[in-house]
Amino acid sequence: MVPRLRFIDAPPSGPQETFSHRVREGLSRHPPSLPCRFFYDDAGSALFERICALPEYYPTRTERAILAAHAPKMLQAVGAEDLALIELGSGSSVKTRLLIEAVLSRQRRLHYTPVDISRDFLRSSARRLLDEYPGLSVTAVAGEYGDALRVLPAHPDSRLLLFLGSNVGNFEPDEATAFLCGMRRRMQPRDRLLIGVDLVKERAVLEAAYNDAAGVTAAFNKNLLRRVNRELGGDFDLDRWEHRAPWVPEAARIEMWLVSRCDQTVTLAGVERSFRFRQGEGIHTEYSHKYTPEGFAALCGRAGLAVEERWTDEREWFAVFLLKGAA
């Protein structure tokens, strides 16, 4: 019998940058920075799931509502008789269930490939999906996006690649173009890409989404310092750091920072380095770019992709694009 679950660790394509190297290098920059992909240890992944349920955090529920309303139309637009799903940044695959269920209403079996950097989280979410959907088989791929793209399973019919949750906004525009180019190169002629994009809107709505009243996003941001302490012998005092996430209109993005409340020195025993921070100095941790529909379509064009369909909510806060390879 063919196993319903396969698990692949995507081999790195080049020299692997360790957590310690990226932290040491990032904290030496001006301004200091830490890569947002390191948010997602087990604690960070769990905190992000809590963020997605917050009343201020509209992207998750808005994208879910779009998928719930239009999933059959999305699959009809792809037009495959035997479709496979591939998802980058799958997390707990909560929204993806809407597409899984829509596919399984059309075909008896479905192969799903979730890709995530958090191995333990990926493994547990894959097993939950298999328990819920008897017609499902899963190839779970753990690794960075670029590495995972090289080991995606082929399929005789169409594959629908998913990049949901407005994760494309975490890239700088040039990085987003390069990322989409990489996906385009791995797409077969009948493949399609379904991608969620957060749209430009009022400052108050945007800033509330990343500065929630319950402080969950602040805890998520500070968990990165907790991880540095745990893995690199750091002595970050989390009470000496403040979470800030302002909207920067000239760059059309939210910027997430950890800002020092005082002059302080932090030592990382694991890398034998100390770093001085002045009061008010920030460590940059994440960008979240927002797009207009026209601006995102132009970005896709630069990556060799064309917009085939677009679905949005009634307020036009969020959009889901179906992309194909441009001629």
C-alpha positions as protocol buffer text, in pm:
chain_id: "A"
residue {
  index: 1
  type: MET
  ca { x: 0 y: 0 z: 0 }
}
residue {
  index: 2
  type: VAL
  ca { x: 112 y: 357 z: -70 }
}
residue {
  index: 3
  type: PRO
  ca { x: 160 y: 539 z: 262 }
}
residue {
  index: 4
  type: ARG
  ca { x: -79 y: 828 z: 321 }
}
residue {
  index: 5
  type: LEU
  ca { x: 193 y: 1036 z: 487 }
}
residue {
  index: 6
  type: ARG
  ca { x: 544 y: 1105 z: 364 }
}
residue {
  index: 7
  type: PHE
  ca { x: 775 y: 1349 z: 538 }
}
residue {
  index: 8
  type: ILE
  ca { x: 1063 y: 1520 z: 353 }
}
residue {
  index: 9
  type: ASP
  ca { x: 1335 y: 1741 z: 494 }
}
residue {
  index: 10
  type: ALA
  ca { x: 1423 y: 1967 z: 201 }
}
residue {
  index: 11
  type: PRO
  ca { x: 1803 y: 1971 z: 167 }
}
residue {
  index: 12
  type: PRO
  ca { x: 1951 y: 2323 z: 168 }
}
residue {
  index: 13
  type: SER
  ca { x: 2069 y: 2440 z: -173 }
}
residue {
  index: 14
  type: GLY
  ca { x: 2381 y: 2610 z: -43 }
}
residue {
  index: 15
  type: PRO
  ca { x: 2572 y: 2677 z: 277 }
}
residue {
  index: 16
  type: GLN
  ca { x: 2313 y: 2682 z: 554 }
}
residue {
  index: 17
  type: GLU
  ca { x: 2300 y: 3004 z: 751 }
}
residue {
  index: 18
  type: THR
  ca { x: 2267 y: 2906 z: 1113 }
}
residue {
  index: 19
  type: PHE
  ca { x: 2045 y: 3084 z: 1360 }
}
residue {
  index: 20
  type: SER
  ca { x: 2354 y: 3199 z: 1551 }
}
residue {
  index: 21
  type: HIS
  ca { x: 2515 y: 3346 z: 1237 }
}
residue {
  index: 22
  type: ARG
  ca { x: 2202 y: 3534 z: 1132 }
}
residue {
  index: 23
  type: VAL
  ca { x: 2145 y: 3672 z: 1482 }
}
residue {
  index: 24
  type: ARG
  ca { x: 2507 y: 3783 z: 1521 }
}
residue {
  index: 25
  type: GLU
  ca { x: 2511 y: 3937 z: 1174 }
}
residue {
  index: 26
  type: GLY
  ca { x: 2168 y: 4099 z: 1212 }
}
residue {
  index: 27
  type: LEU
  ca { x: 2236 y: 4259 z: 1549 }
}
residue {
  index: 28
  type: SER
  ca { x: 2560 y: 4405 z: 1408 }
}
residue {
  index: 29
  type: ARG
  ca { x: 2370 y: 4598 z: 1139 }
}
residue {
  index: 30
  type: HIS
  ca { x: 2255 y: 4958 z: 1155 }
}
residue {
  index: 31
  type: PRO
  ca { x: 1971 y: 4947 z: 1230 }
}
residue {
  index: 32
  type: PRO
  ca { x: 1985 y: 4605 z: 1394 }
}
residue {
  index: 33
  type: SER
  ca { x: 1750 y: 4340 z: 1256 }
}
residue {
  index: 34
  type: LEU
  ca { x: 1640 y: 3981 z: 1307 }
}
residue {
  index: 35
  type: PRO
  ca { x: 1488 y: 3773 z: 1021 }
}
residue {
  index: 36
  type: CYS
  ca { x: 1114 y: 3720 z: 1057 }
}
residue {
  index: 37
  type: ARG
  ca { x: 1139 y: 3354 z: 955 }
}
residue {
  index: 38
  type: PHE
  ca { x: 1284 y: 3285 z: 1302 }
}
residue {
  index: 39
  type: PHE
  ca { x: 954 y: 3382 z: 1464 }
}
residue {
  index: 40
  type: TYR
  ca { x: 821 y: 3032 z: 1405 }
}
residue {
  index: 41
  type: ASP
  ca { x: 961 y: 2806 z: 1671 }
}
residue {
  index: 42
  type: ASP
  ca { x: 691 y: 2601 z: 1843 }
}
residue {
  index: 43
  type: ALA
  ca { x: 598 y: 2884 z: 2081 }
}
residue {
  index: 44
  type: GLY
  ca { x: 598 y: 3140 z: 1799 }
}
residue {
  index: 45
  type: SER
  ca { x: 381 y: 2921 z: 1577 }
}
residue {
  index: 46
  type: ALA
  ca { x: 129 y: 2881 z: 1860 }
}
residue {
  index: 47
  type: LEU
  ca { x: 126 y: 3256 z: 1925 }
}
residue {
  index: 48
  type: PHE
  ca { x: 66 y: 3326 z: 1558 }
}
residue {
  index: 49
  type: GLU
  ca { x: -236 y: 3095 z: 1564 }
}
residue {
  index: 50
  type: ARG
  ca { x: -370 y: 3311 z: 1850 }
}
residue {
  index: 51
  type: ILE
  ca { x: -301 y: 3628 z: 1648 }
}
residue {
  index: 52
  type: CYS
  ca { x: -511 y: 3493 z: 1363 }
}
residue {
  index: 53
  type: ALA
  ca { x: -814 y: 3471 z: 1596 }
}
residue {
  index: 54
  type: LEU
  ca { x: -783 y: 3827 z: 1736 }
}
residue {
  index: 55
  type: PRO
  ca { x: -1068 y: 4070 z: 1665 }
}
residue {
  index: 56
  type: GLU
  ca { x: -826 y: 4333 z: 1532 }
}
residue {
  index: 57
  type: TYR
  ca { x: -646 y: 4093 z: 1300 }
}
residue {
  index: 58
  type: TYR
  ca { x: -876 y: 4103 z: 996 }
}
residue {
  index: 59
  type: PRO
  ca { x: -652 y: 3928 z: 732 }
}
residue {
  index: 60
  type: THR
  ca { x: -719 y: 3570 z: 841 }
}
residue {
  index: 61
  type: ARG
  ca { x: -1096 y: 3589 z: 877 }
}
residue {
  index: 62
  type: THR
  ca { x: -1131 y: 3807 z: 564 }
}
residue {
  index: 63
  type: GLU
  ca { x: -927 y: 3570 z: 349 }
}
residue {
  index: 64
  type: ARG
  ca { x: -1117 y: 3275 z: 499 }
}
residue {
  index: 65
  type: ALA
  ca { x: -1448 y: 3439 z: 407 }
}
residue {
  index: 66
  type: ILE
  ca { x: -1330 y: 3488 z: 48 }
}
residue {
  index: 67
  type: LEU
  ca { x: -1227 y: 3122 z: 26 }
}
residue {
  index: 68
  type: ALA
  ca { x: -1554 y: 3007 z: 182 }
}
residue {
  index: 69
  type: ALA
  ca { x: -1756 y: 3209 z: -67 }
}
residue {
  index: 70
  type: HIS
  ca { x: -1558 y: 3133 z: -380 }
}
residue {
  index: 71
  type: ALA
  ca { x: -1368 y: 2802 z: -338 }
}
residue {
  index: 72
  type: PRO
  ca { x: -1583 y: 2617 z: -598 }
}
residue {
  index: 73
  type: LYS
  ca { x: -1534 y: 2901 z: -848 }
}
residue {
  index: 74
  type: MET
  ca { x: -1159 y: 2897 z: -782 }
}
residue {
  index: 75
  type: LEU
  ca { x: -1140 y: 2526 z: -859 }
}
residue {
  index: 76
  type: GLN
  ca { x: -1361 y: 2569 z: -1164 }
}
residue {
  index: 77
  type: ALA
  ca { x: -1122 y: 2838 z: -1291 }
}
residue {
  index: 78
  type: VAL
  ca { x: -830 y: 2593 z: -1259 }
}
residue {
  index: 79
  type: GLY
  ca { x: -1033 y: 2337 z: -1453 }
}
residue {
  index: 80
  type: ALA
  ca { x: -851 y: 2017 z: -1355 }
}
residue {
  index: 81
  type: GLU
  ca { x: -1019 y: 1677 z: -1324 }
}
residue {
  index: 82
  type: ASP
  ca { x: -749 y: 1543 z: -1089 }
}
residue {
  index: 83
  type: LEU
  ca { x: -607 y: 1833 z: -890 }
}
residue {
  index: 84
  type: ALA
  ca { x: -324 y: 1828 z: -635 }
}
residue {
  index: 85
  type: LEU
  ca { x: -268 y: 2102 z: -376 }
}
residue {
  index: 86
  type: ILE
  ca { x: 68 y: 2241 z: -268 }
}
residue {
  index: 87
  type: GLU
  ca { x: 87 y: 2503 z: 7 }
}
residue {
  index: 88
  type: LEU
  ca { x: 387 y: 2714 z: 106 }
}
residue {
  index: 89
  type: GLY
  ca { x: 375 y: 2833 z: 467 }
}
residue {
  index: 90
  type: SER
  ca { x: 96 y: 2594 z: 554 }
}
residue {
  index: 91
  type: GLY
  ca { x: 88 y: 2641 z: 933 }
}
residue {
  index: 92
  type: SER
  ca { x: -215 y: 2457 z: 1071 }
}
residue {
  index: 93
  type: SER
  ca { x: -387 y: 2456 z: 729 }
}
residue {
  index: 94
  type: VAL
  ca { x: -708 y: 2598 z: 880 }
}
residue {
  index: 95
  type: LYS
  ca { x: -814 y: 2799 z: 574 }
}
residue {
  index: 96
  type: THR
  ca { x: -683 y: 2530 z: 342 }
}
residue {
  index: 97
  type: ARG
  ca { x: -950 y: 2294 z: 471 }
}
residue {
  index: 98
  type: LEU
  ca { x: -1203 y: 2495 z: 269 }
}
residue {
  index: 99
  type: LEU
  ca { x: -1015 y: 2411 z: -50 }
}
residue {
  index: 100
  type: ILE
  ca { x: -947 y: 2052 z: 56 }
}
residue {
  index: 101
  type: GLU
  ca { x: -1318 y: 1997 z: 115 }
}
residue {
  index: 102
  type: ALA
  ca { x: -1410 y: 2165 z: -214 }
}
residue {
  index: 103
  type: VAL
  ca { x: -1165 y: 1942 z: -404 }
}
residue {
  index: 104
  type: LEU
  ca { x: -1284 y: 1624 z: -229 }
}
residue {
  index: 105
  type: SER
  ca { x: -1642 y: 1709 z: -324 }
}
residue {
  index: 106
  type: ARG
  ca { x: -1528 y: 1685 z: -689 }
}
residue {
  index: 107
  type: GLN
  ca { x: -1281 y: 1395 z: -676 }
}
residue {
  index: 108
  type: ARG
  ca { x: -1245 y: 1094 z: -448 }
}
residue {
  index: 109
  type: ARG
  ca { x: -882 y: 1143 z: -357 }
}
residue {
  index: 110
  type: LEU
  ca { x: -650 y: 1440 z: -313 }
}
residue {
  index: 111
  type: HIS
  ca { x: -276 y: 1468 z: -265 }
}
residue {
  index: 112
  type: TYR
  ca { x: -176 y: 1766 z: -49 }
}
residue {
  index: 113
  type: THR
  ca { x: 180 y: 1895 z: 1 }
}
residue {
  index: 114
  type: PRO
  ca { x: 217 y: 2135 z: 295 }
}
residue {
  index: 115
  type: VAL
  ca { x: 548 y: 2320 z: 325 }
}
residue {
  index: 116
  type: ASP
  ca { x: 657 y: 2481 z: 651 }
}
residue {
  index: 117
  type: ILE
  ca { x: 977 y: 2568 z: 832 }
}
residue {
  index: 118
  type: SER
  ca { x: 851 y: 2438 z: 1169 }
}
residue {
  index: 119
  type: ARG
  ca { x: 900 y: 2060 z: 1146 }
}
residue {
  index: 120
  type: ASP
  ca { x: 713 y: 1957 z: 1461 }
}
residue {
  index: 121
  type: PHE
  ca { x: 420 y: 2187 z: 1386 }
}
residue {
  index: 122
  type: LEU
  ca { x: 410 y: 2056 z: 1028 }
}
residue {
  index: 123
  type: ARG
  ca { x: 409 y: 1694 z: 1137 }
}
residue {
  index: 124
  type: SER
  ca { x: 129 y: 1738 z: 1391 }
}
residue {
  index: 125
  type: SER
  ca { x: -93 y: 1939 z: 1153 }
}
residue {
  index: 126
  type: ALA
  ca { x: -42 y: 1681 z: 875 }
}
residue {
  index: 127
  type: ARG
  ca { x: -155 y: 1400 z: 1104 }
}
residue {
  index: 128
  type: ARG
  ca { x: -466 y: 1594 z: 1209 }
}
residue {
  index: 129
  type: LEU
  ca { x: -559 y: 1642 z: 843 }
}
residue {
  index: 130
  type: LEU
  ca { x: -522 y: 1271 z: 769 }
}
residue {
  index: 131
  type: ASP
  ca { x: -752 y: 1191 z: 1063 }
}
residue {
  index: 132
  type: GLU
  ca { x: -1014 y: 1434 z: 931 }
}
residue {
  index: 133
  type: TYR
  ca { x: -1008 y: 1343 z: 560 }
}
residue {
  index: 134
  type: PRO
  ca { x: -989 y: 973 z: 465 }
}
residue {
  index: 135
  type: GLY
  ca { x: -950 y: 1062 z: 96 }
}
residue {
  index: 136
  type: LEU
  ca { x: -638 y: 1267 z: 163 }
}
residue {
  index: 137
  type: SER
  ca { x: -272 y: 1173 z: 126 }
}
residue {
  index: 138
  type: VAL
  ca { x: 5 y: 1409 z: 238 }
}
residue {
  index: 139
  type: THR
  ca { x: 367 y: 1473 z: 147 }
}
residue {
  index: 140
  type: ALA
  ca { x: 487 y: 1715 z: 415 }
}
residue {
  index: 141
  type: VAL
  ca { x: 800 y: 1914 z: 326 }
}
residue {
  index: 142
  type: ALA
  ca { x: 1000 y: 2085 z: 600 }
}
residue {
  index: 143
  type: GLY
  ca { x: 1237 y: 2360 z: 495 }
}
residue {
  index: 144
  type: GLU
  ca { x: 1286 y: 2707 z: 350 }
}
residue {
  index: 145
  type: TYR
  ca { x: 1061 y: 2795 z: 57 }
}
residue {
  index: 146
  type: GLY
  ca { x: 1338 y: 2801 z: -202 }
}
residue {
  index: 147
  type: ASP
  ca { x: 1470 y: 2462 z: -92 }
}
residue {
  index: 148
  type: ALA
  ca { x: 1121 y: 2310 z: -75 }
}
residue {
  index: 149
  type: LEU
  ca { x: 1033 y: 2420 z: -430 }
}
residue {
  index: 150
  type: ARG
  ca { x: 1302 y: 2186 z: -564 }
}
residue {
  index: 151
  type: VAL
  ca { x: 1148 y: 1875 z: -407 }
}
residue {
  index: 152
  type: LEU
  ca { x: 777 y: 1929 z: -472 }
}
residue {
  index: 153
  type: PRO
  ca { x: 609 y: 1611 z: -596 }
}
residue {
  index: 154
  type: ALA
  ca { x: 501 y: 1602 z: -961 }
}
residue {
  index: 155
  type: HIS
  ca { x: 142 y: 1530 z: -1060 }
}
residue {
  index: 156
  type: PRO
  ca { x: -5 y: 1402 z: -1390 }
}
residue {
  index: 157
  type: ASP
  ca { x: -276 y: 1670 z: -1396 }
}
residue {
  index: 158
  type: SER
  ca { x: -278 y: 2026 z: -1259 }
}
residue {
  index: 159
  type: ARG
  ca { x: -126 y: 2137 z: -931 }
}
residue {
  index: 160
  type: LEU
  ca { x: -272 y: 2435 z: -747 }
}
residue {
  index: 161
  type: LEU
  ca { x: 3 y: 2610 z: -552 }
}
residue {
  index: 162
  type: LEU
  ca { x: -117 y: 2806 z: -251 }
}
residue {
  index: 163
  type: PHE
  ca { x: 53 y: 3100 z: -82 }
}
residue {
  index: 164
  type: LEU
  ca { x: -211 y: 3229 z: 155 }
}
residue {
  index: 165
  type: GLY
  ca { x: -216 y: 3458 z: 457 }
}
residue {
  index: 166
  type: SER
  ca { x: -65 y: 3761 z: 277 }
}
residue {
  index: 167
  type: ASN
  ca { x: 280 y: 3613 z: 342 }
}
residue {
  index: 168
  type: VAL
  ca { x: 403 y: 3769 z: 18 }
}
residue {
  index: 169
  type: GLY
  ca { x: 386 y: 4101 z: 205 }
}
residue {
  index: 170
  type: ASN
  ca { x: 679 y: 3998 z: 425 }
}
residue {
  index: 171
  type: PHE
  ca { x: 913 y: 4034 z: 127 }
}
residue {
  index: 172
  type: GLU
  ca { x: 1058 y: 4359 z: 2 }
}
residue {
  index: 173
  type: PRO
  ca { x: 917 y: 4425 z: -350 }
}
residue {
  index: 174
  type: ASP
  ca { x: 1236 y: 4306 z: -524 }
}
residue {
  index: 175
  type: GLU
  ca { x: 1243 y: 3998 z: -302 }
}
residue {
  index: 176
  type: ALA
  ca { x: 876 y: 3933 z: -377 }
}
residue {
  index: 177
  type: THR
  ca { x: 949 y: 3948 z: -750 }
}
residue {
  index: 178
  type: ALA
  ca { x: 1239 y: 3705 z: -711 }
}
residue {
  index: 179
  type: PHE
  ca { x: 1027 y: 3471 z: -498 }
}
residue {
  index: 180
  type: LEU
  ca { x: 743 y: 3467 z: -751 }
}
residue {
  index: 181
  type: CYS
  ca { x: 997 y: 3411 z: -1031 }
}
residue {
  index: 182
  type: GLY
  ca { x: 1117 y: 3104 z: -842 }
}
residue {
  index: 183
  type: MET
  ca { x: 764 y: 2973 z: -814 }
}
residue {
  index: 184
  type: ARG
  ca { x: 700 y: 3043 z: -1182 }
}
residue {
  index: 185
  type: ARG
  ca { x: 1007 y: 2836 z: -1278 }
}
residue {
  index: 186
  type: ARG
  ca { x: 872 y: 2538 z: -1082 }
}
residue {
  index: 187
  type: MET
  ca { x: 520 y: 2557 z: -1225 }
}
residue {
  index: 188
  type: GLN
  ca { x: 418 y: 2310 z: -1494 }
}
residue {
  index: 189
  type: PRO
  ca { x: 209 y: 2449 z: -1785 }
}
residue {
  index: 190
  type: ARG
  ca { x: -124 y: 2346 z: -1631 }
}
residue {
  index: 191
  type: ASP
  ca { x: -34 y: 2458 z: -1278 }
}
residue {
  index: 192
  type: ARG
  ca { x: -187 y: 2764 z: -1115 }
}
residue {
  index: 193
  type: LEU
  ca { x: -91 y: 2977 z: -815 }
}
residue {
  index: 194
  type: LEU
  ca { x: -352 y: 3101 z: -566 }
}
residue {
  index: 195
  type: ILE
  ca { x: -213 y: 3381 z: -353 }
}
residue {
  index: 196
  type: GLY
  ca { x: -362 y: 3595 z: -77 }
}
residue {
  index: 197
  type: VAL
  ca { x: -274 y: 3966 z: -74 }
}
residue {
  index: 198
  type: ASP
  ca { x: -351 y: 4226 z: 189 }
}
residue {
  index: 199
  type: LEU
  ca { x: -466 y: 4552 z: 31 }
}
residue {
  index: 200
  type: VAL
  ca { x: -387 y: 4913 z: 123 }
}
residue {
  index: 201
  type: LYS
  ca { x: -650 y: 5060 z: 357 }
}
residue {
  index: 202
  type: GLU
  ca { x: -696 y: 5309 z: 643 }
}
residue {
  index: 203
  type: ARG
  ca { x: -402 y: 5356 z: 881 }
}
residue {
  index: 204
  type: ALA
  ca { x: -618 y: 5293 z: 1191 }
}
residue {
  index: 205
  type: VAL
  ca { x: -729 y: 4951 z: 1065 }
}
residue {
  index: 206
  type: LEU
  ca { x: -376 y: 4849 z: 971 }
}
residue {
  index: 207
  type: GLU
  ca { x: -207 y: 4962 z: 1291 }
}
residue {
  index: 208
  type: ALA
  ca { x: -473 y: 4802 z: 1513 }
}
residue {
  index: 209
  type: ALA
  ca { x: -415 y: 4467 z: 1339 }
}
residue {
  index: 210
  type: TYR
  ca { x: -47 y: 4465 z: 1443 }
}
residue {
  index: 211
  type: ASN
  ca { x: -86 y: 4633 z: 1785 }
}
residue {
  index: 212
  type: ASP
  ca { x: -372 y: 4433 z: 1939 }
}
residue {
  index: 213
  type: ALA
  ca { x: -515 y: 4533 z: 2274 }
}
residue {
  index: 214
  type: ALA
  ca { x: -448 y: 4190 z: 2428 }
}
residue {
  index: 215
  type: GLY
  ca { x: -75 y: 4215 z: 2353 }
}
residue {
  index: 216
  type: VAL
  ca { x: -54 y: 3884 z: 2167 }
}
residue {
  index: 217
  type: THR
  ca { x: 140 y: 4037 z: 1874 }
}
residue {
  index: 218
  type: ALA
  ca { x: 379 y: 4198 z: 2124 }
}
residue {
  index: 219
  type: ALA
  ca { x: 434 y: 3856 z: 2284 }
}
residue {
  index: 220
  type: PHE
  ca { x: 488 y: 3704 z: 1938 }
}
residue {
  index: 221
  type: ASN
  ca { x: 749 y: 3970 z: 1858 }
}
residue {
  index: 222
  type: LYS
  ca { x: 925 y: 3939 z: 2194 }
}
residue {
  index: 223
  type: ASN
  ca { x: 930 y: 3559 z: 2164 }
}
residue {
  index: 224
  type: LEU
  ca { x: 1210 y: 3610 z: 1913 }
}
residue {
  index: 225
  type: LEU
  ca { x: 1424 y: 3752 z: 2195 }
}
residue {
  index: 226
  type: ARG
  ca { x: 1320 y: 3464 z: 2419 }
}
residue {
  index: 227
  type: ARG
  ca { x: 1441 y: 3224 z: 2149 }
}
residue {
  index: 228
  type: VAL
  ca { x: 1776 y: 3407 z: 2129 }
}
residue {
  index: 229
  type: ASN
  ca { x: 1810 y: 3374 z: 2506 }
}
residue {
  index: 230
  type: ARG
  ca { x: 1729 y: 3003 z: 2499 }
}
residue {
  index: 231
  type: GLU
  ca { x: 1937 y: 2899 z: 2200 }
}
residue {
  index: 232
  type: LEU
  ca { x: 2229 y: 3143 z: 2216 }
}
residue {
  index: 233
  type: GLY
  ca { x: 2268 y: 3205 z: 2587 }
}
residue {
  index: 234
  type: GLY
  ca { x: 2137 y: 3560 z: 2561 }
}
residue {
  index: 235
  type: ASP
  ca { x: 2039 y: 3782 z: 2850 }
}
residue {
  index: 236
  type: PHE
  ca { x: 1769 y: 3994 z: 2684 }
}
residue {
  index: 237
  type: ASP
  ca { x: 1538 y: 4131 z: 2955 }
}
residue {
  index: 238
  type: LEU
  ca { x: 1203 y: 4130 z: 2774 }
}
residue {
  index: 239
  type: ASP
  ca { x: 1063 y: 4397 z: 3008 }
}
residue {
  index: 240
  type: ARG
  ca { x: 1324 y: 4637 z: 2869 }
}
residue {
  index: 241
  type: TRP
  ca { x: 1185 y: 4605 z: 2517 }
}
residue {
  index: 242
  type: GLU
  ca { x: 870 y: 4749 z: 2365 }
}
residue {
  index: 243
  type: HIS
  ca { x: 677 y: 4620 z: 2063 }
}
residue {
  index: 244
  type: ARG
  ca { x: 596 y: 4880 z: 1798 }
}
residue {
  index: 245
  type: ALA
  ca { x: 432 y: 4833 z: 1457 }
}
residue {
  index: 246
  type: PRO
  ca { x: 368 y: 5163 z: 1275 }
}
residue {
  index: 247
  type: TRP
  ca { x: 219 y: 5207 z: 927 }
}
residue {
  index: 248
  type: VAL
  ca { x: 473 y: 5368 z: 691 }
}
residue {
  index: 249
  type: PRO
  ca { x: 265 y: 5507 z: 402 }
}
residue {
  index: 250
  type: GLU
  ca { x: 554 y: 5603 z: 173 }
}
residue {
  index: 251
  type: ALA
  ca { x: 663 y: 5236 z: 169 }
}
residue {
  index: 252
  type: ALA
  ca { x: 304 y: 5099 z: 190 }
}
residue {
  index: 253
  type: ARG
  ca { x: 395 y: 4869 z: 476 }
}
residue {
  index: 254
  type: ILE
  ca { x: 367 y: 4794 z: 846 }
}
residue {
  index: 255
  type: GLU
  ca { x: 710 y: 4778 z: 1010 }
}
residue {
  index: 256
  type: MET
  ca { x: 753 y: 4566 z: 1323 }
}
residue {
  index: 257
  type: TRP
  ca { x: 1018 y: 4669 z: 1573 }
}
residue {
  index: 258
  type: LEU
  ca { x: 1142 y: 4584 z: 1919 }
}
residue {
  index: 259
  type: VAL
  ca { x: 1246 y: 4915 z: 2076 }
}
residue {
  index: 260
  type: SER
  ca { x: 1485 y: 4947 z: 2370 }
}
residue {
  index: 261
  type: ARG
  ca { x: 1329 y: 5123 z: 2671 }
}
residue {
  index: 262
  type: CYS
  ca { x: 1671 y: 5225 z: 2808 }
}
residue {
  index: 263
  type: ASP
  ca { x: 2044 y: 5227 z: 2737 }
}
residue {
  index: 264
  type: GLN
  ca { x: 2153 y: 4867 z: 2779 }
}
residue {
  index: 265
  type: THR
  ca { x: 2407 y: 4601 z: 2685 }
}
residue {
  index: 266
  type: VAL
  ca { x: 2298 y: 4251 z: 2586 }
}
residue {
  index: 267
  type: THR
  ca { x: 2539 y: 3956 z: 2590 }
}
residue {
  index: 268
  type: LEU
  ca { x: 2502 y: 3640 z: 2385 }
}
residue {
  index: 269
  type: ALA
  ca { x: 2725 y: 3386 z: 2556 }
}
residue {
  index: 270
  type: GLY
  ca { x: 2673 y: 3133 z: 2276 }
}
residue {
  index: 271
  type: VAL
  ca { x: 2840 y: 3356 z: 2018 }
}
residue {
  index: 272
  type: GLU
  ca { x: 3070 y: 3540 z: 2261 }
}
residue {
  index: 273
  type: ARG
  ca { x: 2937 y: 3882 z: 2163 }
}
residue {
  index: 274
  type: SER
  ca { x: 2782 y: 4180 z: 2337 }
}
residue {
  index: 275
  type: PHE
  ca { x: 2562 y: 4443 z: 2175 }
}
residue {
  index: 276
  type: ARG
  ca { x: 2490 y: 4792 z: 2303 }
}
residue {
  index: 277
  type: PHE
  ca { x: 2150 y: 4953 z: 2247 }
}
residue {
  index: 278
  type: ARG
  ca { x: 2054 y: 5313 z: 2317 }
}
residue {
  index: 279
  type: GLN
  ca { x: 1718 y: 5413 z: 2459 }
}
residue {
  index: 280
  type: GLY
  ca { x: 1473 y: 5435 z: 2167 }
}
residue {
  index: 281
  type: GLU
  ca { x: 1690 y: 5222 z: 1937 }
}
residue {
  index: 282
  type: GLY
  ca { x: 1496 y: 4949 z: 1760 }
}
residue {
  index: 283
  type: ILE
  ca { x: 1559 y: 4599 z: 1628 }
}
residue {
  index: 284
  type: HIS
  ca { x: 1366 y: 4552 z: 1305 }
}
residue {
  index: 285
  type: THR
  ca { x: 1187 y: 4216 z: 1290 }
}
residue {
  index: 286
  type: GLU
  ca { x: 932 y: 4220 z: 1006 }
}
residue {
  index: 287
  type: TYR
  ca { x: 781 y: 4409 z: 714 }
}
residue {
  index: 288
  type: SER
  ca { x: 422 y: 4356 z: 605 }
}
residue {
  index: 289
  type: HIS
  ca { x: 371 y: 4523 z: 267 }
}
residue {
  index: 290
  type: LYS
  ca { x: 24 y: 4608 z: 142 }
}
residue {
  index: 291
  type: TYR
  ca { x: -71 y: 4636 z: -226 }
}
residue {
  index: 292
  type: THR
  ca { x: -325 y: 4787 z: -456 }
}
residue {
  index: 293
  type: PRO
  ca { x: -473 y: 4532 z: -703 }
}
residue {
  index: 294
  type: GLU
  ca { x: -301 y: 4713 z: -991 }
}
residue {
  index: 295
  type: GLY
  ca { x: 31 y: 4727 z: -809 }
}
residue {
  index: 296
  type: PHE
  ca { x: 26 y: 4356 z: -729 }
}
residue {
  index: 297
  type: ALA
  ca { x: -69 y: 4265 z: -1087 }
}
residue {
  index: 298
  type: ALA
  ca { x: 230 y: 4469 z: -1208 }
}
residue {
  index: 299
  type: LEU
  ca { x: 460 y: 4287 z: -965 }
}
residue {
  index: 300
  type: CYS
  ca { x: 330 y: 3952 z: -1095 }
}
residue {
  index: 301
  type: GLY
  ca { x: 396 y: 4064 z: -1452 }
}
residue {
  index: 302
  type: ARG
  ca { x: 761 y: 4129 z: -1367 }
}
residue {
  index: 303
  type: ALA
  ca { x: 779 y: 3772 z: -1235 }
}
residue {
  index: 304
  type: GLY
  ca { x: 636 y: 3617 z: -1553 }
}
residue {
  index: 305
  type: LEU
  ca { x: 291 y: 3557 z: -1407 }
}
residue {
  index: 306
  type: ALA
  ca { x: -47 y: 3680 z: -1528 }
}
residue {
  index: 307
  type: VAL
  ca { x: -363 y: 3739 z: -1326 }
}
residue {
  index: 308
  type: GLU
  ca { x: -635 y: 3499 z: -1441 }
}
residue {
  index: 309
  type: GLU
  ca { x: -898 y: 3578 z: -1176 }
}
residue {
  index: 310
  type: ARG
  ca { x: -930 y: 3791 z: -861 }
}
residue {
  index: 311
  type: TRP
  ca { x: -1171 y: 3762 z: -568 }
}
residue {
  index: 312
  type: THR
  ca { x: -1212 y: 4014 z: -288 }
}
residue {
  index: 313
  type: ASP
  ca { x: -1436 y: 4094 z: 10 }
}
residue {
  index: 314
  type: GLU
  ca { x: -1708 y: 4360 z: -3 }
}
residue {
  index: 315
  type: ARG
  ca { x: -1485 y: 4619 z: 168 }
}
residue {
  index: 316
  type: GLU
  ca { x: -1193 y: 4536 z: -63 }
}
residue {
  index: 317
  type: TRP
  ca { x: -960 y: 4488 z: 231 }
}
residue {
  index: 318
  type: PHE
  ca { x: -809 y: 4166 z: 98 }
}
residue {
  index: 319
  type: ALA
  ca { x: -778 y: 3988 z: -235 }
}
residue {
  index: 320
  type: VAL
  ca { x: -708 y: 3634 z: -355 }
}
residue {
  index: 321
  type: PHE
  ca { x: -544 y: 3616 z: -697 }
}
residue {
  index: 322
  type: LEU
  ca { x: -534 y: 3317 z: -931 }
}
residue {
  index: 323
  type: LEU
  ca { x: -215 y: 3337 z: -1139 }
}
residue {
  index: 324
  type: LYS
  ca { x: -87 y: 3147 z: -1438 }
}
residue {
  index: 325
  type: GLY
  ca { x: 240 y: 3151 z: -1625 }
}
residue {
  index: 326
  type: ALA
  ca { x: 247 y: 3442 z: -1870 }
}
residue {
  index: 327
  type: ALA
  ca { x: 279 y: 3358 z: -2237 }
}
